[in-house]
């Protein structure tokens, strides 16, 4: 009997389809060892040796794996093919006491029978260089986080964190915001001419030159200047000076890497980087397909390579020929060269494991979000092997003689001649038609229109543009982009604006200014990129683990000790005085900055600990940020009394929004949810007395009967108010937007 250990139970389920009775498949459920939470866990004096422990949640799994391993002839480690996967395999080997020379490690880019059986034919030993590279990254991050975060607690505010990559990402967001704040919009005008040909066919041309000189973007900077041109051209003569026609080729895009997948999914589907990677992981590890079982649908999704296997290229060529015909097939397969810094060319791009698995044929087995991401990957991979799209591009230059000056206008048109790869991977391409014109043809002026514009500041980062910027600088690697964005959002360094763009919080500015001034290397783009290169060198045996860590830690730790003595908290965040007086002790209130932004605090602290929200700095969308809404809520619940003690109830603001709380607190701790008047009133289907209301817990939002604990009916998904036609249970809306039955034994779905 052979034991195969993977890191995911879903992956184990998929692999079990391909291996016979001679194999036992087990999952480690991720990492089985990690650095301790209670202390740094690194022996700095002994070459930065990490001290690993088995987390509580992994102890049961480890005991089970040890027991299973006793009765097998061979153990095969089959975690993912990247540094983290290699580290998981190494930790398993350490726990199961497998020597490096006896280790059996297999890797594969896709979870298919062919890939798995090929991997089993050529197992290798554990690659200690890859393990050391992953350990170096983990230790570096622990050194920075464990030593620099307490400094931020002491000098700025409790609960803050710093990280080797996360702090650089925050700096990018902060610097972009400062560009936006410093931006001064400038006025400029464009001049457009509506013309018709002799056959009365319309066209619109734009002014590009005056007296032979190109019109700069900001050259016509006020209405007076624009109107002067309009007046000069009121009776102008317009003649076609030149007509240029050419065929424009637009090449197919490369298949997806981790970075480009996150960018495309964000732009086209609106998915965050974290959501994209979660869905891609599900597609990679396997989906239940009726009649086939658990099937891995895409190749490994953490990659920076653009390679495509010969097997896929052959299958793609055949599929395209059969589906679309000869003209949509390339004579020679197209291969792409990776431009990303430090790319691992041995890996593959993200592609479907089977070209024949058309997205429409899988729709019924995938959630809507899974389907859209799979379709995007499938289309992009196949489109990369299709011919260029071809456009007929027409450019018309028009001479215009005004009363005092000569002007040149230009008009452009484009018509799709051959869709090529666009047939499979649509992009926004609209035909812009121009009439058939000839040189020296006279045109009729319909009207001259001056158009006012203003320059716009740079846009805030979206997930897509931040990932692109991090990749440009060489910050992080494919596996770190999504976790980095999720981390800086979770730690309140960034919030999402109305357009879901990343906006830095008040505390982000404070922390980045502090780090930039006193720890410049930690947030330096080049330094961080160079550190990634050193980790890459460790991975291929060209740099030593302890030497890289020693060179970093020595200067970093020395500087940190000096800054503890030199940096004063009041210099980082000077106290801001206000005219407001503390309503508890009468002392002046001052503005402070904490982990969650600016707030009002009593200057008599610690004798008086009164704090209040600072107007204008409340969390967007909450009643505290909207006094009118707060007033309306208070009026709507005026006179309501506590059901437990009879005291008046008052509107309060909590982490999850407004709620009613007893004014006799702390003697009475009764609270009650405020029901949104826009939400439908849903009677409890069990007790038929109470109503289903929204509630919050550490695990998130759920819906339950308002008669709890007398009635304990609850739902994790939002009830619609309708009942299931098959079993009469409440229908709910699941996380993917599907309306399904709340009864788990009922499979009804709308």
C-alpha angles and dihedrals in degrees: 000000000000123000118215115193122197128172100239131056089215090054089048090053091052094047093048088069091066103043126074134224092291091073134070116198120207135172128223090202090230124301117011095190133034142160112285120263095217098061141009093270095206125116098216093180092057104054094289093291109185119230106218126199132187108248116233092246091055099047095088091048092048092050090050093049092049090052094048092046092059094071102044133092097217138015119213119193110212108169121143121302102252137080094276091050090050090050091051089051090049092050089051090050090051093050094045091043095239112162118229092242090052097044120119112205125176128186133188136174096221136028099239132124093249094050093045096048091047090051092050089056092061113032117173136199122264112282105233091190091061090046091051091049091054092045090049090054092048093047093046091052091047093049092051096041097042096047104032099041094063088051089057090048091054099041102032119010140321119265097033123134137199128201138184094240102017093059092053090050090051089050090056091053093045094049091049090051091051089052088054092047093048094046117114114200116229128204121235136165135217126202121218128186122208106209140172131208125230087272090054093250110153128232135168121220131187128221111250107159139030118197090345096308122114114248108239119222093252097032096101095052106161142036093251092059091045093049091050090060091046090053092047091053097042092105097021125143116236120202130173106247099179141358117203120188126181141154113251120205121208114195124220116258121251120261116270128283119188091267098047092043091055091047095048093044090051095048099039103030104023092237121151118234089253093051092047093053093045091053093043089052090054092050091048097048094046147275127223108253117189111250094012107056123216110359130184106225104186138030123255109308101208102078142118096195126107095200120128122198120249087238092058093044091054093047092046092052092051093046094049092048093050095042104038106013138244098305091062093056127088117229090220123029114253118239123195130212117225115237097185116114112256094004117177102231094188089072127078133242118253110275140146114279090225121030090204092064096096111196093235090057090056099042094101092055097048133068113245091257093048091047094052093049094046091049090051092051094044094049094046095048094050094040089057087068096050129094125266121279111244127214132186103228119199123191122187124193115200127196115213123190112205128187093268108007144035119242135191123210127188133203128186134198135183132193126186110240100174124009096207110165090001088076088072104022106039120204131181104279119149122183111244106200125207126185119253103267135179132207115274091018112146119234130205119234114228098174144329114230125196112207123200119218137172127210112250129221120245112279123253115256119273119199087263097050094043091052089049091051093048090050091049091056093042092243113156128341135259093279094051105049098081096039090049093054091044090050098051089048094047091049092053097246090123135023131192118255124211090282092049090251120144114261121183118237125229092262092053091063091049095048095045092048089051094048094044092053101040105021103030095161093058092061098029113119096213094044091052092047091048089052089054088053090052090052088051089052091052088052091058096039097254096115133037123242098225095042093054092049093045093052090052101040100048098062092034095054094043091052091047092054091050093049093053087064099036105042118079121200093224090056091056097046111016113205113257115213123217138189090239120111125214109256091211105048106005096242120136116272119231132197116249132179119226137170091285097043138266122345141162117261133179113258089218091072127170091027088051119028098186115144132175137184114269110238109251094022100076119121108276115254096025124114088244087064090047112052092185092056091046090051091049092051092049092050092046092056099037112136095022112139133203113268090214105046107006096241119138117274120228133200111252134179120234138171091278097042135268124352140161119256132184113256089218090074128168091029089050119030098184115144132178134196119247108234114225107237089216092060118091116253106244120192116222107260092211109044096021088210106077130054132238111253135177115261135178134221139164088275093054139260121342137165124239145159113280089225093073127172090027088052119029099188110142142163131197091205124061114263116231096206092244124107130232112262090215105046105006094238119137117277116231136192110241126213091271094053096257119140106229139162116272089218105094092207091057117078097197115141130169 
